[in-house]
Amino acid sequence: MKVVKFGGSSLADANQIRKVCDIVLSDSKRRIVVVSAPGKRFDGDVKVTDMLIELANKKLNNEDYTEALENVVDRYRQIAKGLGLGEDAANFVKHDLTDRLNSKIDSNAKFMDFMKAAGEDNTAKLVAGYLNSIGEKAVYMNPKDAGMLLSNEYGNARVLKQTYENLAKLRDMDELVIFPGFFGYSVDGEVVTFSRGGSDVTGSVIAAAVNATVYENFTDVDYVFCANPKVIKEPKPISYFTYEEMRELSYAGFNVLHEETLEPVYRKKIAVNIRNTNNPQSPGTLIVPAERADRVSGENPVVGIAADKGFITVHVEKYMMNREIGFGRRLLTLFEKEGVSYEHAPSGIDSISVIVKEKNCPKDKLERITEAIRKELEVDDVVVEHGLAIIMLVGRGMSKTVGIASRATTAIARASVNIRMINQGSSEVSIMFGVHEDDVEKSLIALYDEFFR
């Protein structure tokens, strides 16, 4: 049994939805289909989710939203017309959106999630309706009826454990199940969404719940590539790699999958197959358990290179720090009190640097943290540096290969880039390099030339 998810570009218009349905019907093992909201049809177009956010904001700001509402309805009207579903389908969408707009607003975050979820929800109904119109047995599945229970963290929800048991019954359904991604319901019955791109997570959770043989994730590229194609011209494709490698690459800027996608399938050891809706004959990229990914001797030990900007370094110095029991714990507790998670914490004998994402640590929080470090830990110095970028060199084979770090640092040095810090995890699946944001592209090109050309 396969669970298959289609991204926004795969559902952008009626023609794309026909492709999606052809792909689903071409393999009888594809029984559960997770859909996103319609994405961009062309460069400069607007995603339906962004249109819904604009619509919700106009409502919240007491502005005239008539045009914004009609723009969303018209997108669905064009899709419905192209699928031969008629004006009734568009009217149904308008009625749904109007009901949402007229709902009680006791929380802006709750209302925003309720509005954003309309994208996936109405798309799932249209896809199910089209499949039925061509004689296929398909059913729209409401996440509430299915038991997709999430934490009540609006815009950033997590799956509750009982969800997996609830969703297991989907395996026994005779019809094709069309399931809207991105959202579920809190225990209190409120609509709650994952963070942006969360339809990937929906598909992964369902795949784990029904013990699928594979989770197929269709997007608009033939493969996952070993480096950013916007920086590296025609980078090499990756035919397969492991959950751990993909997790490291996703963390550092690979935008192929939502960063929380792999956890559910990882625990069930279900393979993930990245495929292209516009070229379904391509085998795509497989993400597999480590035991299924032993690479042959001589194969490139580096699988991919990724980079991400927007980090802050809080550098702390205190003489004899290493003799002060509990110093590291107390330091990180100060970040925890402000609700800021740390990314890395490389250290020396008398110094430690805590790296955090700038978006998670606004100026007011950062000022409180640094002041607390000075007062409560009585340190010699605290220095904050902005504009840090992180580059991840990733590959399970690196742990068995001598000289990887030397080759990498030499390549970066040849590009006249100063490395601010280096950190290697104990698993040796990745090596992290910290450089200034202005040096990211030079570093990526240098590392790609060293390991892939």
N, C-alpha and C positions, 0 to 999 in steps of 0.2 A: 504494500500500500504506500502511495506517495502523497505527501502534502505539498502543494505547489502554491507559491505566492507570486503575485505580479505587482511590480512597482508602478508609480504614477505615469511614467513615460509609456508603459505598456497599455495603459487605459485612457490615454489622452483624448482619443476620439473614437468614432464608431468603427473605423477601419482597423484601428489597433485592437479594439475589443473583439472584433471578428477573428483576428489572428490569435488572440488569447484563447478563445473558445475552440478554435481549430487545434491548438496545441493540447488543450485539456482532453478533447475528444479523441486525439490520436493515440492515446495510451489509456487503456482501461484501468490501470493501476492508480491513475490520478483521480482520487475520489473527494478530496477536500481542497477547495480553492480559496485562498485568502487574497483579497483585493485592497488596493490603495485607492485614494481619491485621484481623479484625473490630474495628470501633470501637464507640463508644457508641450504644446503641439509644435512649436517652432521657437527659434531664438527670439527673446523679447516677450514671449507669451507669459501669462501669469498662471501659476498652479491654483487649482480650486481651493486648496487649504488656505493659501494666502488670501484669496478672495473672501473666504469665510471669516478669516481673522479681521479683514477690513470691515466686513459687514457687522461683525460683533462689536468692533470698536465704535463704529458709528452709533449703534444702538446704545452702548454704554455712555457715550459722550452726548447723548440726546441730539444727535445730528440726523438730518434727513437721509434715510438709508434706502429710499425707493430705487434709485439707480443701481446701487450695489447689489440689492436683492435681485433685480432683474438680470444683472450680468451673470450671477451664479445660475439662475434658472435657465438663462439662454444657453449656457454651456451644456447643461443637461438636455435642453430641448434639441440642440444640434445632434447630440449623441443619440437620443431616443429616435429622432427622425431618421438618422443614418442607419439605425438598426431596424427600422420599420415598426417601431412600437407606438407611433402616433402621439398626438398632443396630450392624451390622458396621462402618459408617463411624466411629461413635463409639468402638468398641473399637479400631479401627486407630489413632485419635488417641491413645488412652490408652496403647497399646503403644509408640507412637513417643515420647511424653513420658517414659514409664517407662525406656525405653532411654537417653534423654538424661540423665535423673536418675542413672542407674546408671553413666554413663560415667566414665572416669578424670578426676580434677580435678587438673591440674598447674599451673593458672593460673586465678584467679578471673575475670579478664577474658575469657579464652578460653571458660570454662564459661558465663558470662553471655551471650556472643554466640551460643553453641550453643543455649541455651535460648530466647533472644529470637527467633531465626530460625524456631522451630517455628510461630509464628503465621502468617506468610506461607506457609510451606511446606505446612502442612496445609490452609490455605484454598485454595491452588492445586489441591491434590488433590481437594478437595470440589467445586470449580467444574468441573474437568475431568470428574469422575465424574457430576455432574448433567447436563452437556451430552451426555455419552455416553448417559445414561439416557433422554434425550428424542430420541435418534436422530441426534445431531450428531457428526461426527468431530472429536474434541478430544483433545489429549494434554498431560499434565503434563510440563513440562520441568524437570529437575533442573539448577540453575545450574552444578553441577560438570561434568555431561555436556556442557552447552552451552559451557563455557569462560569463565564469568564469573569472571575472576581479579582479585583485589583485593590491595592491600598488607596486610601483617599488622599493621595498626594496629587493634586490637580496639575496636569501638564508634565508630571514626572513620576507616574505610578509604577508600582512593582507588582508582580504576580503573587497572589496568595496561594499557599500550598494546596488548599482544597480544590483549586481550579483544575489541577491535573486529573483528579478523580472525576470531577464533574464533566470534563471534556472527553473522557475516555469513551463515553457512549456514542460519540460521533462515528466511531469505527464501524458500528453496526447498522448505520443508516443505508438504505438501498439507493436513495437519490444522490446525485451530485450535490455536495454541500457547498454553498457559496457564502463565505464568512467575511464580514467586514473587518479589516485590520485596524490597528492603531488605538482602539478603545475597548473598554470593558465597563464593569459596574462595581461600585463600592458595595460593601456589605449593607449599607443603608439604601442601596438602590439608585445612587447617583451615577451619572455618566462620568468616567474618568479616563484620561488619555495617557498613553506613554509619552515620553519626550519625542520630539520631531523625528520622523522616520521609523516610528515604532511598529509599523505593520510587519516589518521583519521579525520583531519579537513575537507578535501574534502567531505568525506561521511556525516559528520555532517551538512555542509553547504547545500548540496543537500537535505538531509532529511528535513531540515527546509524550504527550498525553495518550495518543493512539498507537504509540510504538511503530511509527512509520519506518519503512526500510530506507527512505531517503527524503530529505527536505529540499525541494527544488525551488530556487529563488531566481525568478526571471527578471532581467533588467534590460539595459540597452547596450551592453558590451558582450563580446564573444568570450572574453576571459577576464580574470583578475590579472593585472599586469604588475611586474616586479617594481615599478616606480611610477610616479605621477606622469601620465602622458602629456600634461600641460607644461611640464618642465623638461622631460626627456623625450626626444623624438623617437617614435616607434619603439617603446620599451618592450622587452621580451615578455611573452605571456607565461603565466604559472599554470601548469597542468594540474598539479595537486600540491597541497600542503596541509599542515596540521592545525587543529583548533588553537593550540598554543601560539603558533606562528601568526595565525590570522588575528588573534586577540592582541598581540603586540603591535601588529601593523595597523589594526583598527584604532587602537589607542593613540597612535602617532599620526593620524590623519588619513588613513585609507578609508574612503567613504563608501565602499561597496556595500557594507552591512552596518546596521545600527550596532553600536559597541556592546549592547546587552544581548544580542541575538544568539550567541553561541552557547550560553550557559545551559539552557534546557536540553539542547541536543547533545551537548558535551557529556552530560550526566548519563544519557541513554546510549551514547556512542553511535548516534545516527549521523550518517554522512550528509553534508550539505553540498548541493550542486548549483553553482552560479551559471546561469544560462542566458541566452540572448533571445528575446521575443522576436526580433526581426531576423534572426538566423538560427532557428531552432535545430538545424542539423548539426551545428557546432556542439561538440561534447562539453564545452565550458570548462570551468575549474572546479575540482573536487576538494572539499575540506574534510579531512578524515581523522580518526583517532591516531595517536602517535604510533601505535603498534602496526598500523597499516601503511606507514609512510617511511619505511626504512629505505633511504636513498642508496643507489649503487655507489661503489667506491669510485672516486674521481669526479663525481657529480658536484656541481657548484655548491659549496656549503652554505652560501648565502641565498636565501629565497627572495627577499625583498628589502626595499629601503623606503622608509616613510618619514615624513617630517610634519611638525605642527608648530605653529607660532602661538604667542600670547601667554607666556609664562613669566612668573616673577620668582626671583631667588631671594630668600631671606637668609643672609649669611651671618652666623653667630660665632663669636670668638670668646673664649674664656680660658685663661691659663689653668692647667691641671684639670681640664674638663673630664678627662678619662678616669680620674680618681673619684669623681663625684657621682655616687650611685644614684640612679634614677633621673639623671639630668635629661636624657633623651625623652623619656616618658613625660616628664614635666613640661618639656618644651612643646611636644606635640599636643599635650592636653590644652595648651593655650590656643592652639589652632582649632581644636575640637570644640572648645567653649564658644567660639565664634561661628561654628558650623562650617568650617573650611577643611576640606580633605587635602592631604598632601599627595604629591605625585612621586617624588623621589626625595631621599635624604642622605646624600653622600657626606661622609665625615672624615675628619682627621683626628689627631690626638687632642688638639685644643680647639677644634672648630667643627662646625656642622652647618650644612646648607639645607634649607627646606625649600623645595620647589613646589609651587602651587600654580593653578591656572588663574590668570588675572580676572577672568569673568566670574570666578567663584570667590574672589577676595577683593571687593571694592575698597576704595580709599579709606572709608571710615573704619571698616574692619581691620585693614592693614595697620592703621595708626594705633588702634587699641591693642593689637597683637604685639607690635614692636615695643610699645610702652610697657606692656606687661612683662615682656622678655627682660627689659632693662631693670625693672623694679623687682620682680619676683625671683628672677634667676641671677640677678646681680652680675651680669656679664660684663666683659671688657668692651665689647663693641657689637653693634648690630648694623648691618649694611643691607639695604634693599636695592636690588637691581631689576629694572624693567627691560622689556624687549628681548627676552631670552626665547630661543627656539630649540626644540628637541628633535634630534634625528635618531631614528632607530634602525640599526642594522640587524636583520632578523634571519635566523636559520638554525634548525636543530643540528645541522652538520658542523656548525662552528665549534662545538665543544670537543670534536674529535680532530680538529684541524689546527696545526701549529701556525702561528703568525698572522691570524686574522686581524687582531687589534693593531699590530704593527703596520700591516698593509693599509688599514683604514686610516690611521693617524697620518701616515706618510702621504696618502692620497689627498687628505684634507689640507695638509701643510703645503703640498704642491700648488693648491688653489689659493694660497696666501690667506688662509682662514685661521684665526686664533680659536682654539678649542677652549671653552670656558670650564668644562667639566666632562668627566667620563664616568660612567657607572655600568657595571655588568652584573646582571642577576646571577644568583647561585645556580640556576638551571643552565646558564650559558646559552639560552635560546636567543638572547638579544644583547646588544651593546648600545648604550645610550650615549650620545654626544650632545653637549650643550654648546650652542654657538649663538652669536648675535643674529637677530632676525634678518638683518641685511645680508647675511652670508649664507642663507639657507640654500638658495638655488645653486650657488657655486659649489657648496658642499655636496649636494645631491648629485650633480653632474660628475664631480670628482670620484665619488664612491661608485656610481654606476659604471664609469669608465674603467675603474679598477677591477670590479668584480663581474661585469657582464659583457664588456666589449672584447 
